């Protein structure tokens, strides 16, 4: 019998097969673009999804066509029952992946392998220890850098995510590309995006064009190879000729990829976001706990998805601070 997938198809014909689940709102770093300076009001523990609830909701999404689940946070590895969640989800017919800051990932290598996690996204915004400390407010650069090398050695597929911010770390673009010379990783440069409390303004944005211009000041046109992007890819992918790894740019602000979006997000307190930029959320957890079906809630959320960036379809809307504050802080959405 054919799977019913209609509840995951929006009014523009986009079918959503990729679910990102945030496990926790807390993190062991305090990155300034993610965590507001004054911190955030965390959901009480009783308001967060239990591992059973995560599995139940995930099962339902898989039933309707989701084929990939990524676990995020906060920092998902600091959730005490993370191994149980991973074990449960690994029983589903999906590709399972993880986004992490890699501070403590060396302690989890064995069960990541055991439960089939082969692909990891690692957040790293500077290769300079002092700059890393200024961005994250923690002195953990050596741990993260060492653990990236460990993951490569253990044959995980590693993507290193760098949020590029003008006057903060944009001078390190070439240093990150040089990492790919000897390491078989993908470095992804991410445009700085607006969220509640991160003091975004366009002056801090380093655009896709500016990033590529920086690359072209060091590498000739012949050396920069444009790679084939995967279906529904968020990034534009490149490789420097002769390098073991590759690099990419995620241009959510200046050149969004919304027309092929297949992603939905489930927050740690059980709310469905149909877009990273969306100011609206749909409460799945309350309905689930009351014993009510949640398919209709999911379908309405998917049907309400805007064509572009949660409705911020012009430069004026994107630069309107009031619209940023209607959304969550990044740490409580999930990376």
C-alpha positions in Angstrom: 0.0 0.0 0.0 1.4 3.4 -1.0 2.3 5.8 1.8 0.1 8.8 2.3 2.3 11.9 1.9 -0.3 14.6 1.3 -0.1 16.1 4.8 3.5 17.0 4.1 2.9 18.7 0.8 2.4 22.5 0.8 0.4 24.7 -1.5 3.4 25.3 -3.7 3.9 21.6 -4.3 6.9 21.2 -2.0 6.9 17.8 -0.2 8.7 17.7 3.1 10.8 14.6 3.7 13.4 16.1 6.1 12.6 16.7 9.8 15.0 18.5 12.2 14.3 17.7 15.8 15.7 19.9 18.6 16.3 17.8 21.7 17.2 20.5 24.2 17.3 24.3 24.5 20.4 24.4 26.5 24.0 24.5 25.2 27.5 24.3 26.7 28.5 27.2 24.5 27.0 30.7 24.3 27.5 31.8 20.7 26.5 35.4 20.3 24.6 34.9 17.0 22.6 32.1 18.5 22.2 32.9 22.2 21.0 36.5 23.2 23.4 38.3 25.5 20.9 38.2 28.3 20.2 34.5 27.8 16.8 33.0 27.1 13.9 31.8 29.2 14.1 28.1 29.1 11.1 25.9 28.9 10.4 23.9 32.1 11.5 20.3 31.9 7.9 19.2 32.0 7.2 21.2 28.8 9.9 19.4 26.8 9.3 16.3 24.8 10.2 13.0 26.5 12.1 10.4 24.5 8.9 8.5 24.1 7.1 11.5 22.7 10.0 12.3 20.3 9.8 8.8 19.0 6.0 8.8 18.7 6.0 12.1 16.7 8.9 10.9 14.6 7.1 7.7 13.7 4.2 9.7 12.5 6.3 11.9 10.2 8.1 8.8 8.8 4.7 7.2 8.2 3.8 10.2 6.0 7.1 10.3 4.0 9.9 11.7 6.1 13.1 9.9 5.2 15.7 12.0 7.0 15.9 13.2 10.6 18.6 15.5 12.0 19.0 15.9 15.8 19.9 19.4 16.9 19.8 21.6 20.0 21.0 23.6 21.8 23.7 21.0 22.1 21.9 17.6 21.7 24.7 15.6 23.3 24.2 17.2 26.7 20.7 15.7 27.0 21.1 12.8 29.4 18.9 10.4 27.5 20.5 11.2 24.1 21.6 7.5 23.7 18.1 6.3 24.3 16.7 8.7 21.8 19.3 7.7 19.2 18.6 4.0 19.8 14.8 4.5 19.4 15.1 6.6 16.2 17.6 4.3 14.6 14.9 1.6 14.4 13.0 3.8 11.8 13.7 3.5 8.0 15.5 6.9 7.8 18.8 8.5 7.4 19.8 9.8 10.9 22.2 12.7 11.3 23.4 15.1 14.0 24.4 18.8 14.4 26.8 19.4 17.3 29.4 21.8 18.6 31.7 18.7 19.1 32.9 19.8 22.5 32.1 16.4 24.1 31.5 14.3 21.0 34.6 12.2 21.7 32.7 10.5 24.5 29.9 9.4 22.1 31.8 8.0 19.1 31.0 4.3 19.7 27.2 4.6 20.0 27.0 7.1 17.1 28.5 4.3 15.0 26.4 1.6 16.7 23.1 3.4 15.7 24.1 4.4 12.2 24.9 8.1 12.4 27.5 8.5 9.6 27.1 12.3 8.9 27.7 15.1 11.3 27.5 18.9 11.1 30.0 20.6 13.4 29.6 24.3 14.3 33.0 26.1 14.3 33.2 29.8 13.7 36.9 30.5 14.2 40.2 28.8 13.9 41.7 31.3 16.3 41.5 30.3 20.0 40.9 33.9 21.3 38.4 34.7 18.6 36.6 31.4 19.3 36.4 32.4 23.0 35.0 35.8 22.1 32.3 34.3 19.9 31.3 31.4 22.1 32.2 32.9 25.5 33.9 29.5 26.3 37.6 28.4 26.0 36.9 25.1 24.2 38.6 25.6 20.8 41.3 23.0 21.3 38.6 20.4 22.2 36.5 21.1 19.1 39.5 21.2 16.7 40.9 18.0 18.1 37.5 16.3 17.9 37.0 17.3 14.3 40.2 15.5 13.4 39.0 12.5 15.5 35.7 12.4 13.6 37.6 12.3 10.3 39.9 9.6 11.6 36.8 7.6 12.6 35.5 8.0 9.1 32.4 10.1 9.8 31.3 12.4 7.0 31.9 15.9 8.5 30.6 19.2 7.5 32.0 22.2 9.4 29.5 25.1 9.6 31.0 28.7 9.9 28.6 31.6 10.4 30.4 34.5 8.7 30.2 37.9 10.4 31.7 41.1 9.1 34.5 42.4 11.3 34.3 39.3 13.5 35.6 36.3 11.5 35.3 37.1 7.8 39.1 37.4 7.6 39.3 33.6 8.2 37.5 32.5 5.1 40.7 31.4 3.4 42.0 29.8 6.5 38.9 27.6 6.6 39.3 26.7 2.9 42.8 25.7 3.6 41.5 23.1 6.0 40.0 21.2 3.1 43.4 20.8 1.5 44.3 17.8 3.8 41.0 17.0 5.5 38.1 15.3 3.6 35.5 17.6 5.1 33.1 20.2 3.7 33.4 23.7 5.1 30.1 25.6 4.8 30.1 29.3 5.0 26.7 30.5 6.3 25.3 34.0 5.9 24.5 35.7 9.2 20.7 35.4 9.7 18.3 37.5 11.9 16.8 36.0 15.0 15.4 37.3 18.2 18.2 38.8 20.4 21.2 38.4 18.1 21.5 42.0 17.1 21.4 41.3 13.4 21.8 44.1 10.9 22.8 44.0 7.3 26.2 45.7 8.0 27.2 42.5 9.8 26.3 40.3 6.8 28.9 38.8 4.6 27.1 37.8 1.4 27.5 34.9 -0.9 29.1 37.2 -3.5 31.5 38.6 -0.9 32.5 35.2 0.3 33.2 34.0 -3.3 35.1 37.2 -4.0 37.4 36.4 -1.0 38.0 32.9 -2.4 38.8 34.3 -5.8 41.5 36.7 -4.4 43.6 33.6 -3.5 42.5 30.9 -6.0 42.2 31.3 -9.7 39.0 30.6 -11.6 40.5 27.4 -13.0 41.2 26.1 -9.5 37.7 26.7 -8.2 35.5 23.8 -9.3 31.7 24.2 -9.1 30.2 20.9 -7.8 26.8 19.4 -8.5 24.4 20.3 -5.7 22.3 17.5 -4.3 18.5 17.6 -4.6 16.9 20.0 -2.1 20.4 21.2 -1.1 20.7 24.4 0.9 24.2 25.1 -0.2 26.1 26.0 -3.4 29.0 23.6 -3.5 32.6 24.1 -4.6 36.0 22.4 -4.5 39.5 23.7 -4.8 41.4 21.5 -7.4 43.7 19.1 -5.6 42.1 19.5 -2.2 40.7 16.4 -0.4 37.7 18.3 0.9 35.3 20.9 -0.5 33.5 24.1 0.6 30.0 25.5 0.2 28.0 28.7 0.8 24.6 28.8 2.4 23.0 32.0 1.3 19.7 32.1 3.2 19.7 35.9 3.2 20.9 37.1 -0.2 20.0 34.1 -2.4 17.5 31.9 -0.6 16.7 28.3 -1.8 13.1 28.3 -0.6 11.6 27.0 -3.9 13.1 23.5 -3.2 12.8 23.5 0.6 11.8 20.0 2.0 12.5 20.8 5.7 10.4 21.1 8.8 11.5 21.8 12.3 10.3 20.4 15.6 11.3 22.4 18.7 12.3 20.8 22.0 9.0 21.7 23.5 7.1 20.0 20.7 6.1 22.9 18.4 6.3 22.5 14.6 7.9 25.3 12.6 7.4 25.1 8.9 10.4 27.4 8.2 13.4 28.6 10.1 12.3 32.2 9.7 8.6 31.5 10.6 7.1 33.5 13.4 4.3 31.0 13.8 4.4 27.6 15.4 2.0 24.7 15.8 1.7 22.9 19.1 2.0 19.2 18.6 2.9 18.2 22.1 -0.1 19.4 23.9 -2.4 17.7 21.5 -0.4 14.5 21.8 -0.5 14.5 25.6 -4.3 15.1 25.5 -4.6 12.0 23.3 -5.7 13.9 20.2 -4.5 13.2 16.7 -1.9 15.6 15.4 -2.0 14.9 11.6 -4.5 17.8 11.0 -2.2 20.2 13.0 0.8 19.1 10.9 -1.1 19.5 7.6 -2.4 23.0 8.5 1.2 24.0 9.5 2.6 22.7 6.2 -0.2 24.4 4.2 0.5 27.7 5.8 4.1 27.7 4.7 5.1 30.9 2.9 6.9 30.9 -0.4 10.0 32.6 1.0 11.7 32.9 4.4 8.5 32.9 6.6 7.0 35.7 4.6 10.1 38.0 4.7 10.2 38.1 0.9 11.7 41.6 0.5 14.8 43.4 1.8 12.6 45.8 3.8 10.9 43.0 5.7 14.2 41.2 6.3 15.7 44.3 7.8 12.7 45.1 10.0 13.7 44.4 13.7 10.1 43.9 14.8 9.9 40.8 12.5 13.0 39.3 14.0 11.6 39.5 17.6 8.5 37.7 16.5 10.6 34.6 15.9 12.5 32.6 18.6 16.2 32.9 19.4 18.2 30.5 17.3 19.1 28.4 20.3 15.5 27.5 21.1 14.7 26.7 17.4 17.4 24.2 16.8 20.4 24.6 14.5 
